């Protein structure tokens, strides 16, 4: 069974909802099991969480985009990942990432680039969305990959939306497909 860990920070609950959708897609993949690891408001995870990341075949990173980058809590977690970096314990694991912000763009690509760079520093193998964009005249807001992101999963939750209202249904459907894609690769590489 391939193990997928979704490690994320969420400031207001919107990114938690996105992480749960990624988890659903991964967990529904034959031959895969998936778990969520929430980074605390202090930017920390427990010893059992670090052990779970060490045992994972794939790690999916997630953070809201704040001021053109990941939340400081995610950055603190990333800095603490220097311990597995020293031992190369995440080398050759599959990696992927997701983010969410209030604006349709909101400099989300900067956060995805940060997550990708973190994975590259660990020697991980990055998986993008693999989804065609919703870029025709007939496109609707809740289409799959509405924002046309290839390097990582992005979603929008308007600033005045509760977690029940955002991310939008199409973004959550895209998140489930993304989770399934990453889990599928983990299953292939494990087999």
HELIX and SHEET records of a PDB file:
HELIX    1   1 UNK A   14  UNK A   27  1                                  14    
HELIX    2   2 UNK A   47  UNK A   55  1                                   9    
HELIX    3   3 UNK A   72  UNK A   80  1                                   9    
HELIX    4   4 UNK A   82  UNK A   86  1                                   5    
HELIX    5   5 UNK A  108  UNK A  121  1                                  14    
HELIX    6   6 UNK A  169  UNK A  190  1                                  22    
SHEET    1   A 4 UNK A  32  UNK A  38  0                                        
SHEET    2   A 4 UNK A   2  UNK A   8  1                                        
SHEET    3   A 4 UNK A  58  UNK A  66  1                                        
SHEET    4   A 4 UNK A  69  UNK A  70 -1                                        
SHEET    1   B 5 UNK A  32  UNK A  38  0                                        
SHEET    2   B 5 UNK A   2  UNK A   8  1                                        
SHEET    3   B 5 UNK A  58  UNK A  66  1                                        
SHEET    4   B 5 UNK A  94  UNK A 101  1                                        
SHEET    5   B 5 UNK A 125  UNK A 126  1                                        
SHEET    1   C 5 UNK A  32  UNK A  38  0                                        
SHEET    2   C 5 UNK A   2  UNK A   8  1                                        
SHEET    3   C 5 UNK A  58  UNK A  66  1                                        
SHEET    4   C 5 UNK A  94  UNK A 101  1                                        
SHEET    5   C 5 UNK A 153  UNK A 156  1                                        
END                                                                             
